[in-house]
Amino acid sequence: MKHSVLLDVVMKRTSTRNFTDRKLSQETAKKILTAGIRAPSAGNIQPRTFILINEQTVKDKLYALCEDQKFMQAAPLWIVICLDIDRHLYATKVTGANYDYTGILPFTFGVLDAALSLENMVIAAEALGLGSVIIGSVIEHPAEVKKILRLPEHCLALSILCIGYPKKRFEPREKWAYGAVVSSNGYRSIGKQDVVDYWRRVITSDLRRSGRKLPSKKIEKYLEERSYGKAYSAHYTQEFVDDTNKKLNDYLTREKILKD
């Protein structure tokens, strides 16, 4: 693939939530998974595991934890991406070493490595003409997912990657402006105008993607009623954040991923 084509794949990729009923071949699925395996890893420890979900009963149990996101059911390929320190601990033990590779440093490295694999698979799927969407809801229910997937200690399911053939391609969603994200030689704080400008682009883009047309006055009212802060605090409520933080912290400590 030419550099310009690969870059185009990255720039135009957007989440797919409208899959056809066309199946994926095992060969295609293997290419995507191999792309995940080939992702960079700190120290080449590779603390990540990918679990294919083929049985409908397992899909149903995971789906029940994912906030009724119906489009998931149409995706023919489900991959659960796990932070997996257990494999590394086992491999070191059976080869003559017994050390405590747990705590915030291995956890952080592991999350980064799993994220790199996830992005590799997303790009591979896109390059193969497929669409994908990342479902993060499983991390909100660590104990339930552990039971469903029979995960060992030192292992955490981070997300489900749903892949299939898209019914329709949409334009990419808006992102923060280049100058709001990129700075030189130190941190640059954003101002209120950065937020206002970004959110205006997001809302107008989302309206365009959905086929809705609103006159400018109604858009202004819509922006006021559904501001950045109101939208995100309604979705990630304080109660949800506090409850999930506690649930995750308890799980990570109990499963010996983090230290007491």
C-alpha positions in Angstrom: 0.0 0.0 0.0 1.4 3.4 -1.0 2.1 5.9 1.9 -0.6 8.3 0.5 -3.2 5.6 0.4 -2.4 4.4 4.0 -2.6 8.0 5.3 -5.9 8.4 3.5 -7.3 5.4 5.3 -6.2 6.9 8.7 -7.6 10.3 7.9 -11.0 9.2 6.6 -11.7 6.4 9.2 -14.8 6.9 11.3 -16.8 4.5 13.5 -19.3 2.3 11.8 -22.7 1.6 13.4 -24.6 0.2 10.4 -23.3 -3.2 9.3 -24.6 -5.4 6.5 -25.3 -9.1 7.0 -22.2 -10.1 4.9 -19.9 -12.5 6.7 -16.1 -12.2 7.1 -13.8 -15.0 6.0 -11.5 -16.6 8.5 -8.6 -15.3 6.4 -9.7 -11.7 6.7 -10.3 -12.0 10.4 -6.8 -13.5 10.8 -5.2 -10.6 8.9 -6.9 -8.2 11.3 -5.8 -10.1 14.4 -2.3 -10.5 13.1 -2.1 -6.7 12.6 -3.0 -6.4 16.3 -0.3 -8.9 17.3 2.3 -6.9 15.2 1.7 -3.6 17.2 4.5 -2.1 19.2 4.9 -3.2 22.8 7.0 -1.7 25.6 10.0 -4.1 26.2 8.2 -6.5 23.7 6.4 -8.0 26.7 3.1 -7.9 24.7 0.6 -7.9 27.7 -2.5 -8.3 25.6 -4.9 -11.0 24.6 -7.6 -11.0 21.9 -10.7 -13.2 22.4 -12.9 -13.9 19.4 -16.6 -14.1 20.4 -18.3 -16.7 18.2 -21.0 -18.3 20.4 -24.3 -16.5 20.5 -24.8 -17.2 24.2 -21.5 -15.4 25.0 -22.4 -12.6 22.7 -25.8 -12.2 24.4 -24.2 -12.0 27.8 -21.7 -9.4 26.7 -24.3 -7.4 24.8 -26.5 -7.2 27.9 -23.6 -5.2 29.6 -23.3 -2.8 26.6 -26.2 -0.4 27.0 -28.4 -1.9 24.3 -26.2 -0.8 21.4 -28.3 -2.7 18.8 -25.8 -2.2 15.9 -23.4 -4.6 17.7 -25.7 -7.5 16.9 -25.2 -7.1 13.1 -21.4 -7.0 13.3 -20.1 -10.5 12.3 -16.7 -10.2 14.1 -16.3 -9.4 17.8 -12.9 -9.2 19.3 -12.5 -8.6 23.1 -9.2 -6.8 23.7 -7.7 -7.6 27.1 -4.8 -6.2 29.2 -3.1 -9.5 30.1 -0.2 -9.6 32.5 -0.9 -13.2 33.4 0.9 -14.6 30.4 4.1 -12.7 31.2 4.1 -13.7 34.8 3.6 -17.4 33.8 6.3 -17.3 31.2 8.8 -15.7 33.5 8.0 -18.2 36.3 8.4 -21.3 34.2 11.7 -20.0 32.8 13.4 -19.5 36.2 12.3 -16.1 37.5 9.7 -15.2 40.1 9.2 -11.5 40.4 6.3 -9.1 41.0 5.5 -7.4 37.7 2.3 -5.8 38.9 1.4 -2.3 39.9 0.8 1.1 38.2 3.8 0.8 35.8 3.0 -2.6 34.2 -0.7 -1.6 34.2 0.0 1.7 32.3 2.4 -0.1 29.9 -0.3 -2.8 29.3 -3.1 -0.3 28.6 -0.9 1.5 26.1 0.1 -1.8 24.4 -3.5 -3.0 24.2 -4.5 0.4 22.7 -1.8 0.2 20.1 -3.0 -3.3 19.1 -6.6 -2.0 19.0 -5.7 0.9 16.7 -3.7 -1.5 14.4 -6.8 -3.7 14.0 -9.0 -0.7 13.4 -6.7 0.5 10.6 -6.3 -3.0 9.2 -10.1 -3.4 9.0 -10.4 -0.1 7.3 -7.7 -1.0 4.7 -9.6 -4.2 3.9 -12.8 -2.3 3.1 -14.4 -3.0 6.4 -15.9 -0.8 9.1 -15.4 -1.0 12.9 -16.5 0.5 16.2 -14.9 0.3 19.6 -17.2 -0.6 22.5 -15.8 0.4 25.9 -18.8 -0.6 28.1 -17.2 -3.9 29.1 -14.6 -2.1 31.3 -17.5 -0.8 33.4 -18.3 -4.4 34.4 -15.0 -6.1 35.1 -16.2 -8.8 37.4 -19.1 -9.9 35.2 -16.9 -10.0 32.1 -14.2 -12.0 33.9 -16.8 -14.6 34.7 -18.3 -14.7 31.2 -14.9 -15.0 29.5 -13.2 -17.1 32.3 -10.4 -14.6 32.6 -7.4 -15.3 35.0 -6.0 -13.0 37.6 -3.9 -10.1 36.2 -6.3 -9.8 33.3 -8.8 -7.1 32.4 -11.1 -6.8 29.4 -10.8 -3.3 28.0 -13.1 -3.1 25.0 -14.9 -5.0 22.3 -14.0 -4.3 18.7 -17.0 -4.9 16.4 -16.1 -5.3 12.7 -18.1 -5.8 9.5 -19.0 -4.5 6.1 -20.7 -1.0 6.4 -24.0 -0.3 4.8 -23.0 3.4 4.4 -19.8 5.4 4.9 -20.1 8.7 6.8 -17.7 11.6 6.9 -15.3 11.6 9.8 -16.5 13.3 13.0 -14.9 16.5 14.0 -11.9 16.5 16.4 -10.3 19.2 18.4 -8.4 21.8 16.3 -4.7 21.2 15.6 -3.7 24.1 17.8 -5.7 22.9 20.7 -3.9 19.6 20.8 -0.4 20.3 19.5 2.0 22.6 21.3 5.8 23.1 21.3 8.2 22.6 24.2 5.5 22.8 26.9 1.8 22.7 27.6 -0.6 25.2 26.0 -3.9 25.8 27.9 -7.0 26.2 25.8 -9.4 29.1 26.2 -13.2 29.3 26.1 -13.2 30.3 22.4 -11.3 27.0 21.6 -14.2 25.1 23.3 -16.9 27.2 21.6 -15.4 26.8 18.1 -14.8 23.1 18.5 -18.3 22.4 19.8 -19.9 24.4 17.0 -18.0 22.3 14.4 -19.0 19.1 16.2 -22.7 20.0 16.3 -22.9 21.2 12.8 -21.0 18.2 11.5 -23.3 15.8 13.5 -26.4 17.5 12.1 -25.0 17.2 8.6 -24.1 13.5 9.1 -27.6 12.8 10.3 -29.2 14.6 7.4 -30.8 17.2 9.6 -30.9 20.9 8.5 -31.5 23.7 11.0 -31.5 27.4 10.4 -28.7 29.4 12.1 -30.9 30.7 14.9 -32.0 27.2 15.8 -28.4 26.0 15.7 -27.5 28.7 18.2 -30.3 27.6 20.5 -29.3 24.0 20.1 -25.6 24.9 21.0 -26.8 26.6 24.1 -29.1 23.9 25.2 -26.6 21.1 24.4 -23.3 22.7 25.3 -20.1 20.7 25.6 -20.3 20.6 29.4 -24.0 19.7 29.5 -23.6 17.0 26.9 -20.7 15.2 28.5 -21.9 15.6 32.1 -25.2 14.1 31.1 -23.5 11.1 29.4 -20.8 10.5 32.0 -22.7 11.5 35.1 -20.8 12.1 38.4 -22.6 9.2 39.9 -21.5 6.9 37.0 -17.9 8.1 37.2 -17.7 7.7 41.0 -19.3 4.2 41.0 -17.2 2.9 38.0 -14.0 4.3 39.5 -14.6 2.4 42.7 -15.7 -0.8 40.9 -12.5 -0.7 38.7 -10.2 0.1 41.5 -11.6 -2.7 43.6 -11.3 -5.2 40.7 -7.8 -4.2 39.8 -6.6 -4.6 43.4 -8.5 -7.8 43.9 -7.2 -9.4 40.7 -3.6 -8.3 41.6 -3.2 -6.0 38.6 -2.6 -3.1 41.0 -1.1 -3.3 44.5 -3.0 -2.6 47.7 
